[in-house]
């Protein structure tokens, strides 16, 4: 669900992406989406946090192994 939300948010942004669009793509209802995420803002924050965590892991790997480039992490 978070991956789909990221795919929807990133190209067009927060304002132009609806939770209904995300729900339809996932194959669930908007109400079920709200069961997992209280509102669109919380879902958006989770998407941003998930992306930030992925970057953090890559940076830690890169720093730990000075031989690697960002593309190799």
C-alpha positions in Angstrom: 0.0 0.0 0.0 2.8 2.4 0.9 4.6 1.6 -2.4 1.5 2.4 -4.4 1.0 5.6 -2.4 4.5 6.6 -3.2 4.0 5.9 -6.9 0.9 8.1 -6.9 2.2 11.0 -4.7 5.7 11.4 -6.2 4.8 12.3 -9.8 1.9 14.7 -9.1 2.2 15.6 -5.5 0.1 15.6 -2.3 -2.7 17.9 -3.5 -3.4 16.1 -6.8 -3.4 12.6 -5.3 -6.5 11.3 -3.6 -6.8 8.4 -1.2 -9.5 7.1 -3.5 -7.0 6.8 -6.3 -4.6 5.0 -4.0 -7.3 2.6 -2.8 -8.4 1.8 -6.3 -4.8 1.0 -7.4 -4.3 -1.2 -4.3 -7.7 -2.9 -4.9 -9.3 -1.7 -1.7 -11.8 0.9 -0.6 -11.0 4.4 0.6 -12.6 3.4 3.9 -10.3 0.4 4.3 -7.3 2.7 3.6 -8.5 5.0 6.4 -8.6 2.0 8.7 -4.8 1.7 8.3 -4.1 5.4 8.0 -6.2 8.0 9.9 -6.0 10.4 7.0 -4.1 11.3 3.8 -1.6 13.4 5.7 -0.5 10.5 7.8 -0.2 8.3 4.8 2.0 10.9 3.1 4.2 11.2 6.2 4.6 7.4 6.2 5.6 7.5 2.5 8.2 10.2 3.2 9.5 8.4 6.3 9.9 5.1 4.3 11.8 6.9 1.6 14.0 8.6 4.1 14.7 5.3 5.8 15.8 3.7 2.5 18.2 6.6 1.9 19.6 6.3 5.4 20.3 2.6 5.0 22.1 3.3 1.7 24.2 6.1 3.3 25.1 3.9 6.2 26.3 1.2 3.8 28.2 3.7 1.8 30.0 5.2 4.8 30.8 1.7 6.2 32.4 0.7 2.9 34.3 3.5 1.3 34.9 1.4 -1.8 31.2 1.5 -2.8 29.5 4.2 -4.8 25.8 5.2 -4.3 24.8 3.2 -7.3 26.3 0.1 -5.8 24.5 0.3 -2.5 
